[in-house]
């Protein structure tokens, strides 16, 4: 199974899954970094809300 991205570029389902997993991991890590390091409480709150939403998203998770 392939997913056509353009007329000349295709990726496999496994590659799409791996990219989605990497995006998920990067999003979670960024939110955690913002919550830990940002001085602005509104930005920390927004990152926490985003993290809560991402954690409740039924995507595959890497378990890292």
C-alpha positions in Angstrom: 0.0 0.0 0.0 1.3 3.4 -0.9 0.0 6.9 -0.3 0.4 9.2 -3.3 1.7 12.6 -2.2 2.3 14.0 -5.7 2.4 12.4 -9.1 6.0 11.5 -8.6 6.4 10.9 -4.9 4.9 8.0 -2.9 5.6 6.7 0.6 4.7 3.4 2.1 2.2 3.0 4.9 5.1 2.1 7.2 6.9 5.3 6.3 3.7 7.4 6.9 3.3 5.6 10.3 6.9 6.3 11.3 6.6 9.9 10.3 3.4 10.3 12.3 5.1 8.6 15.3 8.1 11.0 15.0 5.7 14.0 14.8 3.8 12.8 17.9 7.1 12.4 19.9 8.4 15.8 18.8 5.1 17.5 19.8 5.0 15.8 23.2 8.7 16.7 23.9 8.2 20.3 22.8 5.1 20.7 25.1 7.1 19.3 28.0 10.0 21.6 27.3 7.7 24.6 27.2 5.9 23.6 30.4 9.3 23.2 32.1 11.2 26.2 30.7 8.8 29.0 29.7 8.4 32.0 32.0 4.9 32.9 30.7 2.2 31.1 32.6 -0.3 31.5 29.7 2.1 29.8 27.3 2.7 27.0 29.8 -1.0 26.5 30.2 -1.5 26.4 26.4 1.2 23.8 26.1 -0.4 21.7 28.9 -3.7 21.9 27.2 -2.2 20.8 23.9 -0.4 18.0 25.6 -3.6 16.8 27.2 -5.3 16.9 23.8 -2.4 15.0 22.1 -2.4 12.4 24.9 -6.1 11.7 24.3 -5.7 11.4 20.5 -6.1 7.8 19.4 -2.8 7.8 17.4 -0.2 5.1 17.6 2.3 5.9 20.3 5.9 5.0 20.5 5.8 4.5 24.3 9.0 6.5 24.8 
